[in-house]
Amino acid sequence: MDAHGYRRDYVSAFYRIMERPMDGLDRKEKYYCRRDKKGIVYDRQAMLYVSRQLGHNRVSVIAGNYL
């Protein structure tokens, strides 16, 4: 059983439901990835909500491990 794979699928699907259109967000409301994911931008509020559903409270955990 690939538990992290299931969590990754859940996070991806849940994030897609919660995310808001990027063009309407301020810079502070966006999460800009670094390193190998440089150039990818996520909705910080949606990431934080999904992170809390998994028992984390950091968007970096979601960006680095699940999205």
CORHU-V996091 format. One record per pair of residues at least 4 apart in sequence whose C-alpha atoms are under 8 Angstrom apart, sorted by sequence separation. I is the first residue (numbers start at 0). GAP is how many residues later the second one is. If there is no record, write none. Layout:
# CORHU-V996091
I | GAP
I | GAP
This chain:
# CORHU-V996091
1 | 4
2 | 4
3 | 4
4 | 4
5 | 4
6 | 4
7 | 4
8 | 4
9 | 4
10 | 4
11 | 4
12 | 4
13 | 4
14 | 4
19 | 4
20 | 4
24 | 4
25 | 4
32 | 4
33 | 4
42 | 4
43 | 4
44 | 4
45 | 4
46 | 4
47 | 4
48 | 4
49 | 4
50 | 4
51 | 4
57 | 4
58 | 4
59 | 4
60 | 4
61 | 4
62 | 4
19 | 5
24 | 5
32 | 5
33 | 5
41 | 5
50 | 5
51 | 5
55 | 5
60 | 5
61 | 5
31 | 6
32 | 6
50 | 6
51 | 6
31 | 7
32 | 7
50 | 7
21 | 8
31 | 8
32 | 8
50 | 8
31 | 9
32 | 9
47 | 9
30 | 10
31 | 10
47 | 10
50 | 10
29 | 11
30 | 11
47 | 11
50 | 11
29 | 12
30 | 12
46 | 12
49 | 12
29 | 13
30 | 13
28 | 14
29 | 14
28 | 15
43 | 15
46 | 15
28 | 16
46 | 16
21 | 20
21 | 21
18 | 23
19 | 23
18 | 24
18 | 26
19 | 26
18 | 27
17 | 28
18 | 28
32 | 30
14 | 31
14 | 32
14 | 35
13 | 36
10 | 39
10 | 51
11 | 54
10 | 55
11 | 55
10 | 56
7 | 57
8 | 57
7 | 58
6 | 59
7 | 59
